[in-house]
């Protein structure tokens, strides 16, 4: 079972999401998915387009913010924050381990 880390009442992060899991997310009440992985980061990883199509099929918003580990920008974080705020309900962000997605959220909410 994949472990989720709840960052806020409406945001959880987790490791890689598989297309077959998207229907379960919809059943659990999630409204959006944020993918923080570049395509082809590792062999066998689902392509963003495949995940986006499956999310659409289940009525979930899907945002792709491809971030190379250690290279997140303020713009990436702002896009992550916007994607979370634009969903009316629970959102899951993912990357290889969940840490990059969590880091984007932290950067988006860092006091200026």
C-alpha positions in Angstrom: 0.0 0.0 0.0 1.3 3.4 -0.9 2.0 5.7 1.9 0.6 9.3 1.8 2.0 12.2 3.8 -0.8 14.6 4.7 0.5 18.2 4.5 -2.8 20.1 4.9 -6.4 18.9 5.2 -6.6 19.1 1.4 -3.1 18.2 0.3 -1.3 14.9 0.5 2.0 13.8 -1.2 3.1 10.4 -2.1 5.6 8.4 -4.3 4.9 7.6 -8.0 1.3 7.3 -8.9 0.3 4.6 -11.4 -2.6 5.0 -13.9 -4.5 2.1 -12.3 -4.6 4.0 -9.0 -6.4 7.1 -10.3 -9.9 5.6 -10.2 -9.3 4.8 -6.5 -8.2 8.4 -5.8 -11.5 9.6 -7.4 -13.5 7.2 -5.2 -11.6 8.5 -2.2 -12.8 12.1 -3.0 -9.7 13.5 -4.5 -10.3 16.3 -7.0 -6.8 16.9 -8.4 -3.4 15.4 -9.1 0.0 17.2 -9.4 2.8 15.4 -11.1 6.2 16.9 -10.1 8.3 14.3 -12.2 9.8 14.9 -15.6 8.9 12.2 -18.1 11.6 9.5 -18.5 13.2 10.2 -15.1 13.5 6.5 -14.7 12.7 3.4 -16.8 9.1 2.2 -16.7 7.7 5.4 -15.2 4.2 6.2 -16.6 4.2 9.2 -19.0 2.5 12.4 -17.9 0.1 12.2 -20.9 -1.1 8.7 -19.9 -1.7 9.9 -16.3 -3.4 13.1 -17.6 -5.8 11.0 -19.8 -6.7 8.7 -16.9 -7.3 11.7 -14.6 -9.6 13.3 -17.1 -11.4 10.0 -17.6 -12.2 10.1 -13.8 -13.0 13.8 -13.6 -9.8 14.9 -11.8 -7.8 18.0 -12.5 -4.2 17.2 -13.6 -1.2 19.4 -13.5 2.3 18.5 -14.7 5.2 20.5 -13.1 8.3 18.6 -14.2 11.0 19.4 -11.7 14.5 17.9 -11.8 15.5 17.0 -8.2 17.2 19.9 -6.5 16.3 22.4 -9.2 12.8 23.6 -8.2 12.3 27.3 -8.9 10.0 29.9 -7.3 7.9 29.7 -10.5 7.5 25.9 -10.1 6.4 26.4 -6.5 4.0 29.1 -7.5 2.4 26.8 -10.1 2.2 24.0 -7.5 0.4 26.4 -5.1 -2.0 27.6 -7.8 -2.8 24.0 -8.8 -3.7 23.2 -5.2 -5.8 26.3 -4.7 -7.7 25.9 -8.0 -9.0 22.4 -7.0 -12.2 22.4 -4.9 -11.2 19.6 -2.6 -8.5 17.1 -1.9 -5.3 17.1 -4.1 -2.5 14.6 -4.2 1.0 15.6 -5.4 3.6 13.0 -6.3 7.1 12.5 -7.5 9.6 9.6 -7.1 9.4 9.6 -3.3 7.0 12.4 -2.4 9.7 14.7 -1.1 10.0 16.9 -4.2 6.2 17.5 -4.2 6.3 18.3 -0.5 9.3 20.7 -1.1 7.3 22.5 -3.8 4.4 23.1 -1.4 6.8 24.3 1.3 8.5 26.7 -1.1 5.0 27.9 -2.3 4.0 28.7 1.3 7.3 30.2 2.5 6.9 33.6 4.1 8.3 36.3 1.9 
